[in-house]
Amino acid sequence: MTVREKYEDAKKQIALRSTSAERISFMRAFLALHGDELSEEQTKDWKNKLALFEEQGAQHEKA
């Protein structure tokens, strides 16, 4: 499986996670395992999404 295929598959897997905490955990694990294989654009996109999920999780906890 190519890096691009892994990246696209991982994005689909994130969509299946039901909570922000699960999404965050999955994304951190993926970055730890494959972050060095991603392009700069993919890494930036991934980190932006991770920050968004972290923000959503924090807002959900406050509610």
CHARMM internal coordinates of N, CA and C (Angstrom, degrees):
IC EDIT
DIST 1 N 1 CA 1.4457
DIST 1 CA 1 C 1.5290
ANGL 1 N 1 CA 1 C 108.07
DIST 1 C 2 N 1.3162
ANGL 1 CA 1 C 2 N 116.41
DIHE 1 N 1 CA 1 C 2 N 131.12
DIST 2 N 2 CA 1.4608
ANGL 1 C 2 N 2 CA 120.46
DIHE 1 CA 1 C 2 N 2 CA -179.97
DIST 2 CA 2 C 1.5306
ANGL 2 N 2 CA 2 C 110.19
DIHE 1 C 2 N 2 CA 2 C -75.55
DIST 2 C 3 N 1.3085
ANGL 2 CA 2 C 3 N 115.54
DIHE 2 N 2 CA 2 C 3 N 165.83
DIST 3 N 3 CA 1.4622
ANGL 2 C 3 N 3 CA 120.64
DIHE 2 CA 2 C 3 N 3 CA 178.06
DIST 3 CA 3 C 1.5225
ANGL 3 N 3 CA 3 C 109.94
DIHE 2 C 3 N 3 CA 3 C -60.19
DIST 3 C 4 N 1.3157
ANGL 3 CA 3 C 4 N 116.25
DIHE 3 N 3 CA 3 C 4 N -42.49
DIST 4 N 4 CA 1.4762
ANGL 3 C 4 N 4 CA 120.23
DIHE 3 CA 3 C 4 N 4 CA 179.70
DIST 4 CA 4 C 1.5282
ANGL 4 N 4 CA 4 C 110.49
DIHE 3 C 4 N 4 CA 4 C -61.06
DIST 4 C 5 N 1.3236
ANGL 4 CA 4 C 5 N 117.25
DIHE 4 N 4 CA 4 C 5 N -42.35
DIST 5 N 5 CA 1.4666
ANGL 4 C 5 N 5 CA 121.15
DIHE 4 CA 4 C 5 N 5 CA 178.68
DIST 5 CA 5 C 1.5268
ANGL 5 N 5 CA 5 C 110.83
DIHE 4 C 5 N 5 CA 5 C -64.66
DIST 5 C 6 N 1.3351
ANGL 5 CA 5 C 6 N 116.68
DIHE 5 N 5 CA 5 C 6 N -40.93
DIST 6 N 6 CA 1.4672
ANGL 5 C 6 N 6 CA 120.43
DIHE 5 CA 5 C 6 N 6 CA 177.19
DIST 6 CA 6 C 1.5281
ANGL 6 N 6 CA 6 C 110.45
DIHE 5 C 6 N 6 CA 6 C -61.67
DIST 6 C 7 N 1.3296
ANGL 6 CA 6 C 7 N 115.68
DIHE 6 N 6 CA 6 C 7 N -42.95
DIST 7 N 7 CA 1.4637
ANGL 6 C 7 N 7 CA 121.74
DIHE 6 CA 6 C 7 N 7 CA -179.65
DIST 7 CA 7 C 1.5229
ANGL 7 N 7 CA 7 C 110.63
DIHE 6 C 7 N 7 CA 7 C -62.31
DIST 7 C 8 N 1.3212
ANGL 7 CA 7 C 8 N 117.23
DIHE 7 N 7 CA 7 C 8 N -48.16
DIST 8 N 8 CA 1.4678
ANGL 7 C 8 N 8 CA 121.24
DIHE 7 CA 7 C 8 N 8 CA -179.83
DIST 8 CA 8 C 1.5243
ANGL 8 N 8 CA 8 C 111.04
DIHE 7 C 8 N 8 CA 8 C -64.92
DIST 8 C 9 N 1.3253
ANGL 8 CA 8 C 9 N 117.21
DIHE 8 N 8 CA 8 C 9 N -40.60
DIST 9 N 9 CA 1.4628
ANGL 8 C 9 N 9 CA 120.83
DIHE 8 CA 8 C 9 N 9 CA 177.87
DIST 9 CA 9 C 1.5241
ANGL 9 N 9 CA 9 C 110.65
DIHE 8 C 9 N 9 CA 9 C -63.99
DIST 9 C 10 N 1.3176
ANGL 9 CA 9 C 10 N 116.51
DIHE 9 N 9 CA 9 C 10 N -40.91
DIST 10 N 10 CA 1.4639
ANGL 9 C 10 N 10 CA 120.48
DIHE 9 CA 9 C 10 N 10 CA 179.63
DIST 10 CA 10 C 1.5252
ANGL 10 N 10 CA 10 C 111.01
DIHE 9 C 10 N 10 CA 10 C -63.77
DIST 10 C 11 N 1.3294
ANGL 10 CA 10 C 11 N 117.45
DIHE 10 N 10 CA 10 C 11 N -38.60
DIST 11 N 11 CA 1.4671
ANGL 10 C 11 N 11 CA 120.05
DIHE 10 CA 10 C 11 N 11 CA 177.79
DIST 11 CA 11 C 1.5259
ANGL 11 N 11 CA 11 C 110.51
DIHE 10 C 11 N 11 CA 11 C -61.77
DIST 11 C 12 N 1.3105
ANGL 11 CA 11 C 12 N 116.87
DIHE 11 N 11 CA 11 C 12 N -38.45
DIST 12 N 12 CA 1.4705
ANGL 11 C 12 N 12 CA 120.59
DIHE 11 CA 11 C 12 N 12 CA 177.36
DIST 12 CA 12 C 1.5235
ANGL 12 N 12 CA 12 C 110.34
DIHE 11 C 12 N 12 CA 12 C -66.68
DIST 12 C 13 N 1.3238
ANGL 12 CA 12 C 13 N 116.51
DIHE 12 N 12 CA 12 C 13 N -39.99
DIST 13 N 13 CA 1.4645
ANGL 12 C 13 N 13 CA 120.74
DIHE 12 CA 12 C 13 N 13 CA 179.69
DIST 13 CA 13 C 1.5259
ANGL 13 N 13 CA 13 C 111.32
DIHE 12 C 13 N 13 CA 13 C -63.53
DIST 13 C 14 N 1.3155
ANGL 13 CA 13 C 14 N 116.89
DIHE 13 N 13 CA 13 C 14 N -36.74
DIST 14 N 14 CA 1.4653
ANGL 13 C 14 N 14 CA 120.97
DIHE 13 CA 13 C 14 N 14 CA 178.57
DIST 14 CA 14 C 1.5202
ANGL 14 N 14 CA 14 C 110.29
DIHE 13 C 14 N 14 CA 14 C -62.52
DIST 14 C 15 N 1.3159
ANGL 14 CA 14 C 15 N 116.20
DIHE 14 N 14 CA 14 C 15 N -41.12
DIST 15 N 15 CA 1.4656
ANGL 14 C 15 N 15 CA 120.44
DIHE 14 CA 14 C 15 N 15 CA -179.60
DIST 15 CA 15 C 1.5225
ANGL 15 N 15 CA 15 C 111.47
DIHE 14 C 15 N 15 CA 15 C -61.42
DIST 15 C 16 N 1.3190
ANGL 15 CA 15 C 16 N 117.44
DIHE 15 N 15 CA 15 C 16 N -26.15
DIST 16 N 16 CA 1.4642
ANGL 15 C 16 N 16 CA 121.36
DIHE 15 CA 15 C 16 N 16 CA -178.84
DIST 16 CA 16 C 1.5283
ANGL 16 N 16 CA 16 C 112.82
DIHE 15 C 16 N 16 CA 16 C -81.61
DIST 16 C 17 N 1.3259
ANGL 16 CA 16 C 17 N 117.21
DIHE 16 N 16 CA 16 C 17 N -15.97
DIST 17 N 17 CA 1.4659
ANGL 16 C 17 N 17 CA 120.85
DIHE 16 CA 16 C 17 N 17 CA -179.57
DIST 17 CA 17 C 1.5213
ANGL 17 N 17 CA 17 C 108.86
DIHE 16 C 17 N 17 CA 17 C -72.57
DIST 17 C 18 N 1.3288
ANGL 17 CA 17 C 18 N 116.28
DIHE 17 N 17 CA 17 C 18 N 136.89
DIST 18 N 18 CA 1.4624
ANGL 17 C 18 N 18 CA 119.39
DIHE 17 CA 17 C 18 N 18 CA -172.52
DIST 18 CA 18 C 1.5246
ANGL 18 N 18 CA 18 C 114.47
DIHE 17 C 18 N 18 CA 18 C -88.57
DIST 18 C 19 N 1.3062
ANGL 18 CA 18 C 19 N 118.21
DIHE 18 N 18 CA 18 C 19 N -22.32
DIST 19 N 19 CA 1.4602
ANGL 18 C 19 N 19 CA 119.35
DIHE 18 CA 18 C 19 N 19 CA -178.34
DIST 19 CA 19 C 1.5287
ANGL 19 N 19 CA 19 C 110.78
DIHE 18 C 19 N 19 CA 19 C -124.13
DIST 19 C 20 N 1.3077
ANGL 19 CA 19 C 20 N 115.12
DIHE 19 N 19 CA 19 C 20 N 158.57
DIST 20 N 20 CA 1.4652
ANGL 19 C 20 N 20 CA 119.90
DIHE 19 CA 19 C 20 N 20 CA 177.26
DIST 20 CA 20 C 1.5200
ANGL 20 N 20 CA 20 C 110.77
DIHE 19 C 20 N 20 CA 20 C -60.30
DIST 20 C 21 N 1.3219
ANGL 20 CA 20 C 21 N 116.75
DIHE 20 N 20 CA 20 C 21 N -38.78
DIST 21 N 21 CA 1.4647
ANGL 20 C 21 N 21 CA 120.17
DIHE 20 CA 20 C 21 N 21 CA -179.54
DIST 21 CA 21 C 1.5274
ANGL 21 N 21 CA 21 C 111.09
DIHE 20 C 21 N 21 CA 21 C -61.83
DIST 21 C 22 N 1.3320
ANGL 21 CA 21 C 22 N 117.19
DIHE 21 N 21 CA 21 C 22 N -40.41
DIST 22 N 22 CA 1.4641
ANGL 21 C 22 N 22 CA 120.59
DIHE 21 CA 21 C 22 N 22 CA 178.20
DIST 22 CA 22 C 1.5263
ANGL 22 N 22 CA 22 C 110.82
DIHE 21 C 22 N 22 CA 22 C -66.71
DIST 22 C 23 N 1.3207
ANGL 22 CA 22 C 23 N 116.41
DIHE 22 N 22 CA 22 C 23 N -40.69
DIST 23 N 23 CA 1.4663
ANGL 22 C 23 N 23 CA 120.37
DIHE 22 CA 22 C 23 N 23 CA 178.96
DIST 23 CA 23 C 1.5277
ANGL 23 N 23 CA 23 C 110.40
DIHE 22 C 23 N 23 CA 23 C -63.53
DIST 23 C 24 N 1.3267
ANGL 23 CA 23 C 24 N 115.29
DIHE 23 N 23 CA 23 C 24 N -45.65
DIST 24 N 24 CA 1.4642
ANGL 23 C 24 N 24 CA 120.71
DIHE 23 CA 23 C 24 N 24 CA -179.59
DIST 24 CA 24 C 1.5220
ANGL 24 N 24 CA 24 C 110.50
DIHE 23 C 24 N 24 CA 24 C -61.24
DIST 24 C 25 N 1.3101
ANGL 24 CA 24 C 25 N 116.94
DIHE 24 N 24 CA 24 C 25 N -46.24
DIST 25 N 25 CA 1.4599
ANGL 24 C 25 N 25 CA 121.38
DIHE 24 CA 24 C 25 N 25 CA 179.86
DIST 25 CA 25 C 1.5253
ANGL 25 N 25 CA 25 C 111.13
DIHE 24 C 25 N 25 CA 25 C -60.35
DIST 25 C 26 N 1.3276
ANGL 25 CA 25 C 26 N 116.79
DIHE 25 N 25 CA 25 C 26 N -45.65
DIST 26 N 26 CA 1.4580
ANGL 25 C 26 N 26 CA 121.31
DIHE 25 CA 25 C 26 N 26 CA 179.89
DIST 26 CA 26 C 1.5247
ANGL 26 N 26 CA 26 C 110.73
DIHE 25 C 26 N 26 CA 26 C -62.51
DIST 26 C 27 N 1.3299
ANGL 26 CA 26 C 27 N 116.36
DIHE 26 N 26 CA 26 C 27 N -44.58
DIST 27 N 27 CA 1.4584
ANGL 26 C 27 N 27 CA 120.12
DIHE 26 CA 26 C 27 N 27 CA -178.17
DIST 27 CA 27 C 1.5248
ANGL 27 N 27 CA 27 C 111.86
DIHE 26 C 27 N 27 CA 27 C -65.26
DIST 27 C 28 N 1.3129
ANGL 27 CA 27 C 28 N 117.05
DIHE 27 N 27 CA 27 C 28 N -40.96
DIST 28 N 28 CA 1.4676
ANGL 27 C 28 N 28 CA 120.14
DIHE 27 CA 27 C 28 N 28 CA 178.21
DIST 28 CA 28 C 1.5222
ANGL 28 N 28 CA 28 C 110.64
DIHE 27 C 28 N 28 CA 28 C -63.41
DIST 28 C 29 N 1.3316
ANGL 28 CA 28 C 29 N 116.12
DIHE 28 N 28 CA 28 C 29 N -42.53
DIST 29 N 29 CA 1.4637
ANGL 28 C 29 N 29 CA 120.02
DIHE 28 CA 28 C 29 N 29 CA 179.13
DIST 29 CA 29 C 1.5278
ANGL 29 N 29 CA 29 C 110.61
DIHE 28 C 29 N 29 CA 29 C -63.69
DIST 29 C 30 N 1.3295
ANGL 29 CA 29 C 30 N 116.55
DIHE 29 N 29 CA 29 C 30 N -42.91
DIST 30 N 30 CA 1.4621
ANGL 29 C 30 N 30 CA 119.95
DIHE 29 CA 29 C 30 N 30 CA 179.73
DIST 30 CA 30 C 1.5249
ANGL 30 N 30 CA 30 C 110.73
DIHE 29 C 30 N 30 CA 30 C -62.88
DIST 30 C 31 N 1.3264
ANGL 30 CA 30 C 31 N 116.60
DIHE 30 N 30 CA 30 C 31 N -44.46
DIST 31 N 31 CA 1.4691
ANGL 30 C 31 N 31 CA 119.67
DIHE 30 CA 30 C 31 N 31 CA 178.77
DIST 31 CA 31 C 1.5223
ANGL 31 N 31 CA 31 C 111.33
DIHE 30 C 31 N 31 CA 31 C -62.33
DIST 31 C 32 N 1.3248
ANGL 31 CA 31 C 32 N 116.86
DIHE 31 N 31 CA 31 C 32 N -39.17
DIST 32 N 32 CA 1.4596
ANGL 31 C 32 N 32 CA 120.27
DIHE 31 CA 31 C 32 N 32 CA 179.45
DIST 32 CA 32 C 1.5304
ANGL 32 N 32 CA 32 C 111.03
DIHE 31 C 32 N 32 CA 32 C -64.46
DIST 32 C 33 N 1.3201
ANGL 32 CA 32 C 33 N 116.19
DIHE 32 N 32 CA 32 C 33 N -38.59
DIST 33 N 33 CA 1.4631
ANGL 32 C 33 N 33 CA 120.32
DIHE 32 CA 32 C 33 N 33 CA -177.56
DIST 33 CA 33 C 1.5280
ANGL 33 N 33 CA 33 C 113.39
DIHE 32 C 33 N 33 CA 33 C -82.40
DIST 33 C 34 N 1.3122
ANGL 33 CA 33 C 34 N 117.58
DIHE 33 N 33 CA 33 C 34 N -38.14
DIST 34 N 34 CA 1.4596
ANGL 33 C 34 N 34 CA 120.77
DIHE 33 CA 33 C 34 N 34 CA -170.30
DIST 34 CA 34 C 1.5265
ANGL 34 N 34 CA 34 C 114.47
DIHE 33 C 34 N 34 CA 34 C -125.31
DIST 34 C 35 N 1.3129
ANGL 34 CA 34 C 35 N 117.84
DIHE 34 N 34 CA 34 C 35 N 3.62
DIST 35 N 35 CA 1.4592
ANGL 34 C 35 N 35 CA 120.55
DIHE 34 CA 34 C 35 N 35 CA -176.36
DIST 35 CA 35 C 1.5134
ANGL 35 N 35 CA 35 C 114.23
DIHE 34 C 35 N 35 CA 35 C -56.16
DIST 35 C 36 N 1.3267
ANGL 35 CA 35 C 36 N 117.13
DIHE 35 N 35 CA 35 C 36 N -36.49
DIST 36 N 36 CA 1.4613
ANGL 35 C 36 N 36 CA 120.08
DIHE 35 CA 35 C 36 N 36 CA -179.16
DIST 36 CA 36 C 1.5254
ANGL 36 N 36 CA 36 C 112.68
DIHE 35 C 36 N 36 CA 36 C -72.90
DIST 36 C 37 N 1.3332
ANGL 36 CA 36 C 37 N 117.36
DIHE 36 N 36 CA 36 C 37 N -13.48
DIST 37 N 37 CA 1.4634
ANGL 36 C 37 N 37 CA 121.62
DIHE 36 CA 36 C 37 N 37 CA 179.61
DIST 37 CA 37 C 1.5296
ANGL 37 N 37 CA 37 C 112.45
DIHE 36 C 37 N 37 CA 37 C -92.16
DIST 37 C 38 N 1.3295
ANGL 37 CA 37 C 38 N 117.13
DIHE 37 N 37 CA 37 C 38 N -14.70
DIST 38 N 38 CA 1.4592
ANGL 37 C 38 N 38 CA 121.19
DIHE 37 CA 37 C 38 N 38 CA -175.76
DIST 38 CA 38 C 1.5222
ANGL 38 N 38 CA 38 C 111.32
DIHE 37 C 38 N 38 CA 38 C -81.11
DIST 38 C 39 N 1.3220
ANGL 38 CA 38 C 39 N 115.46
DIHE 38 N 38 CA 38 C 39 N 154.15
DIST 39 N 39 CA 1.4613
ANGL 38 C 39 N 39 CA 120.09
DIHE 38 CA 38 C 39 N 39 CA 174.39
DIST 39 CA 39 C 1.5293
ANGL 39 N 39 CA 39 C 108.31
DIHE 38 C 39 N 39 CA 39 C -73.19
DIST 39 C 40 N 1.3188
ANGL 39 CA 39 C 40 N 116.37
DIHE 39 N 39 CA 39 C 40 N 167.00
DIST 40 N 40 CA 1.4671
ANGL 39 C 40 N 40 CA 120.11
DIHE 39 CA 39 C 40 N 40 CA 178.00
DIST 40 CA 40 C 1.5225
ANGL 40 N 40 CA 40 C 110.52
DIHE 39 C 40 N 40 CA 40 C -60.40
DIST 40 C 41 N 1.3261
ANGL 40 CA 40 C 41 N 116.55
DIHE 40 N 40 CA 40 C 41 N -40.24
DIST 41 N 41 CA 1.4644
ANGL 40 C 41 N 41 CA 121.28
DIHE 40 CA 40 C 41 N 41 CA -179.92
DIST 41 CA 41 C 1.5337
ANGL 41 N 41 CA 41 C 110.95
DIHE 40 C 41 N 41 CA 41 C -63.92
DIST 41 C 42 N 1.3195
ANGL 41 CA 41 C 42 N 116.63
DIHE 41 N 41 CA 41 C 42 N -43.65
DIST 42 N 42 CA 1.4610
ANGL 41 C 42 N 42 CA 120.51
DIHE 41 CA 41 C 42 N 42 CA 179.24
DIST 42 CA 42 C 1.5241
ANGL 42 N 42 CA 42 C 110.90
DIHE 41 C 42 N 42 CA 42 C -65.08
DIST 42 C 43 N 1.3200
ANGL 42 CA 42 C 43 N 116.66
DIHE 42 N 42 CA 42 C 43 N -42.83
DIST 43 N 43 CA 1.4628
ANGL 42 C 43 N 43 CA 120.72
DIHE 42 CA 42 C 43 N 43 CA 179.67
DIST 43 CA 43 C 1.5227
ANGL 43 N 43 CA 43 C 110.55
DIHE 42 C 43 N 43 CA 43 C -63.11
DIST 43 C 44 N 1.3234
ANGL 43 CA 43 C 44 N 116.78
DIHE 43 N 43 CA 43 C 44 N -43.71
DIST 44 N 44 CA 1.4665
ANGL 43 C 44 N 44 CA 120.98
DIHE 43 CA 43 C 44 N 44 CA 178.81
DIST 44 CA 44 C 1.5221
ANGL 44 N 44 CA 44 C 110.37
DIHE 43 C 44 N 44 CA 44 C -62.39
DIST 44 C 45 N 1.3272
ANGL 44 CA 44 C 45 N 117.28
DIHE 44 N 44 CA 44 C 45 N -45.35
DIST 45 N 45 CA 1.4639
ANGL 44 C 45 N 45 CA 122.46
DIHE 44 CA 44 C 45 N 45 CA 178.26
DIST 45 CA 45 C 1.5275
ANGL 45 N 45 CA 45 C 110.41
DIHE 44 C 45 N 45 CA 45 C -59.52
DIST 45 C 46 N 1.3148
ANGL 45 CA 45 C 46 N 115.67
DIHE 45 N 45 CA 45 C 46 N -45.19
DIST 46 N 46 CA 1.4651
ANGL 45 C 46 N 46 CA 121.48
DIHE 45 CA 45 C 46 N 46 CA -178.64
DIST 46 CA 46 C 1.5244
ANGL 46 N 46 CA 46 C 110.64
DIHE 45 C 46 N 46 CA 46 C -62.58
DIST 46 C 47 N 1.3192
ANGL 46 CA 46 C 47 N 117.01
DIHE 46 N 46 CA 46 C 47 N -45.53
DIST 47 N 47 CA 1.4640
ANGL 46 C 47 N 47 CA 120.91
DIHE 46 CA 46 C 47 N 47 CA -179.06
DIST 47 CA 47 C 1.5273
ANGL 47 N 47 CA 47 C 111.68
DIHE 46 C 47 N 47 CA 47 C -67.32
DIST 47 C 48 N 1.3288
ANGL 47 CA 47 C 48 N 117.25
DIHE 47 N 47 CA 47 C 48 N -35.48
DIST 48 N 48 CA 1.4684
ANGL 47 C 48 N 48 CA 120.09
DIHE 47 CA 47 C 48 N 48 CA 176.08
DIST 48 CA 48 C 1.5222
ANGL 48 N 48 CA 48 C 110.71
DIHE 47 C 48 N 48 CA 48 C -64.73
DIST 48 C 49 N 1.3197
ANGL 48 CA 48 C 49 N 116.73
DIHE 48 N 48 CA 48 C 49 N -43.17
DIST 49 N 49 CA 1.4650
ANGL 48 C 49 N 49 CA 120.57
DIHE 48 CA 48 C 49 N 49 CA 178.36
DIST 49 CA 49 C 1.5221
ANGL 49 N 49 CA 49 C 110.72
DIHE 48 C 49 N 49 CA 49 C -65.55
DIST 49 C 50 N 1.3123
ANGL 49 CA 49 C 50 N 116.90
DIHE 49 N 49 CA 49 C 50 N -39.88
DIST 50 N 50 CA 1.4561
ANGL 49 C 50 N 50 CA 121.14
DIHE 49 CA 49 C 50 N 50 CA 178.27
DIST 50 CA 50 C 1.5254
ANGL 50 N 50 CA 50 C 110.21
DIHE 49 C 50 N 50 CA 50 C -60.92
DIST 50 C 51 N 1.3197
ANGL 50 CA 50 C 51 N 117.30
DIHE 50 N 50 CA 50 C 51 N -44.40
DIST 51 N 51 CA 1.4670
ANGL 50 C 51 N 51 CA 121.27
DIHE 50 CA 50 C 51 N 51 CA 178.34
DIST 51 CA 51 C 1.5240
ANGL 51 N 51 CA 51 C 110.61
DIHE 50 C 51 N 51 CA 51 C -62.36
DIST 51 C 52 N 1.3211
ANGL 51 CA 51 C 52 N 117.12
DIHE 51 N 51 CA 51 C 52 N -39.63
DIST 52 N 52 CA 1.4609
ANGL 51 C 52 N 52 CA 121.28
DIHE 51 CA 51 C 52 N 52 CA 178.38
DIST 52 CA 52 C 1.5254
ANGL 52 N 52 CA 52 C 110.87
DIHE 51 C 52 N 52 CA 52 C -63.28
DIST 52 C 53 N 1.3253
ANGL 52 CA 52 C 53 N 117.20
DIHE 52 N 52 CA 52 C 53 N -46.06
DIST 53 N 53 CA 1.4634
ANGL 52 C 53 N 53 CA 120.38
DIHE 52 CA 52 C 53 N 53 CA 179.36
DIST 53 CA 53 C 1.5275
ANGL 53 N 53 CA 53 C 111.35
DIHE 52 C 53 N 53 CA 53 C -64.44
DIST 53 C 54 N 1.3355
ANGL 53 CA 53 C 54 N 116.69
DIHE 53 N 53 CA 53 C 54 N -37.24
DIST 54 N 54 CA 1.4632
ANGL 53 C 54 N 54 CA 119.84
DIHE 53 CA 53 C 54 N 54 CA 177.60
DIST 54 CA 54 C 1.5254
ANGL 54 N 54 CA 54 C 110.26
DIHE 53 C 54 N 54 CA 54 C -64.47
DIST 54 C 55 N 1.3276
ANGL 54 CA 54 C 55 N 116.58
DIHE 54 N 54 CA 54 C 55 N -41.29
DIST 55 N 55 CA 1.4668
ANGL 54 C 55 N 55 CA 121.10
DIHE 54 CA 54 C 55 N 55 CA 178.35
DIST 55 CA 55 C 1.5268
ANGL 55 N 55 CA 55 C 110.56
DIHE 54 C 55 N 55 CA 55 C -64.67
DIST 55 C 56 N 1.3229
ANGL 55 CA 55 C 56 N 116.72
DIHE 55 N 55 CA 55 C 56 N -43.65
DIST 56 N 56 CA 1.4638
ANGL 55 C 56 N 56 CA 120.77
DIHE 55 CA 55 C 56 N 56 CA 178.87
DIST 56 CA 56 C 1.5279
ANGL 56 N 56 CA 56 C 110.68
DIHE 55 C 56 N 56 CA 56 C -62.76
DIST 56 C 57 N 1.3197
ANGL 56 CA 56 C 57 N 116.51
DIHE 56 N 56 CA 56 C 57 N -40.54
DIST 57 N 57 CA 1.4596
ANGL 56 C 57 N 57 CA 120.62
DIHE 56 CA 56 C 57 N 57 CA 178.81
DIST 57 CA 57 C 1.5174
ANGL 57 N 57 CA 57 C 111.43
DIHE 56 C 57 N 57 CA 57 C -63.30
DIST 57 C 58 N 1.3270
ANGL 57 CA 57 C 58 N 116.63
DIHE 57 N 57 CA 57 C 58 N -41.27
DIST 58 N 58 CA 1.4633
ANGL 57 C 58 N 58 CA 120.95
DIHE 57 CA 57 C 58 N 58 CA 179.16
DIST 58 CA 58 C 1.5235
ANGL 58 N 58 CA 58 C 110.64
DIHE 57 C 58 N 58 CA 58 C -65.77
DIST 58 C 59 N 1.3251
ANGL 58 CA 58 C 59 N 117.12
DIHE 58 N 58 CA 58 C 59 N -40.19
DIST 59 N 59 CA 1.4631
ANGL 58 C 59 N 59 CA 120.61
DIHE 58 CA 58 C 59 N 59 CA 178.36
DIST 59 CA 59 C 1.5224
ANGL 59 N 59 CA 59 C 110.95
DIHE 58 C 59 N 59 CA 59 C -66.62
DIST 59 C 60 N 1.3120
ANGL 59 CA 59 C 60 N 116.25
DIHE 59 N 59 CA 59 C 60 N -37.99
DIST 60 N 60 CA 1.4622
ANGL 59 C 60 N 60 CA 120.62
DIHE 59 CA 59 C 60 N 60 CA -179.84
DIST 60 CA 60 C 1.5298
ANGL 60 N 60 CA 60 C 110.83
DIHE 59 C 60 N 60 CA 60 C -65.90
DIST 60 C 61 N 1.3384
ANGL 60 CA 60 C 61 N 116.11
DIHE 60 N 60 CA 60 C 61 N -38.26
DIST 61 N 61 CA 1.4638
ANGL 60 C 61 N 61 CA 120.25
DIHE 60 CA 60 C 61 N 61 CA 179.41
DIST 61 CA 61 C 1.5227
ANGL 61 N 61 CA 61 C 111.23
DIHE 60 C 61 N 61 CA 61 C -65.97
DIST 61 C 62 N 1.3360
ANGL 61 CA 61 C 62 N 117.21
DIHE 61 N 61 CA 61 C 62 N -33.20
DIST 62 N 62 CA 1.4608
ANGL 61 C 62 N 62 CA 121.19
DIHE 61 CA 61 C 62 N 62 CA 179.93
DIST 62 CA 62 C 1.5207
ANGL 62 N 62 CA 62 C 111.73
DIHE 61 C 62 N 62 CA 62 C -72.56
DIST 62 C 63 N 1.3249
ANGL 62 CA 62 C 63 N 116.37
DIHE 62 N 62 CA 62 C 63 N -27.83
DIST 63 N 63 CA 1.4786
ANGL 62 C 63 N 63 CA 120.77
DIHE 62 CA 62 C 63 N 63 CA -176.47
DIST 63 CA 63 C 1.5026
ANGL 63 N 63 CA 63 C 113.05
DIHE 62 C 63 N 63 CA 63 C -74.78
END
COOR INIT
IC SEED 1 N 1 CA 1 C
IC BUILD
